[in-house]
């Protein structure tokens, strides 16, 4: 059975890992901009606020 913390880790892991890879690639080519960061994170933030994605702090034990 999948717990809510495991689900939160999985969802945010699938969002953070590709972002880090893309950001490193763009940073190496001097192409990392605030517009890219905002465009990438806009949908996940909105979906978290309306409750579609689990909040990342749910993965923190305690």
NORNOR-V324276 format. One record per backbone hydrogen bond with DSSP energy under -0.5 kcal/mol. NH is the residue of the N-H (numbers start at 1). CO is the residue of the C=O. E is the energy in kcal/mol with one decimal. If there is no record, write none. Layout:
nh=(NH	NH)
co=(CO	CO)
e=(E	E)
//
This chain:
nh=(7	8	9	10	11	12	13	14	15	16	17	19	20	21	22	23	24	25	26	27	28	29	30	31	32	33	37	38	39	40	41	42	43	44	45	46	47	48	49	50	51	52	53	58	59	60	61)
co=(3	4	5	6	7	8	9	10	11	12	13	15	16	17	18	19	20	21	22	23	24	25	27	26	26	31	33	34	35	36	37	38	39	40	41	42	43	44	45	46	48	47	47	55	56	57	59)
e=(-2.2	-2.4	-2.2	-2.3	-2.6	-2.5	-2.1	-1.9	-0.8	-2.9	-2.0	-1.1	-2.8	-2.2	-2.8	-3.1	-2.5	-2.1	-2.9	-2.8	-2.1	-0.9	-1.4	-3.9	-0.7	-0.6	-1.8	-2.8	-2.6	-2.5	-2.3	-1.5	-0.6	-0.5	-2.1	-2.4	-2.9	-1.8	-2.4	-2.0	-0.8	-2.3	-1.3	-1.8	-1.4	-0.8	-0.6)
//
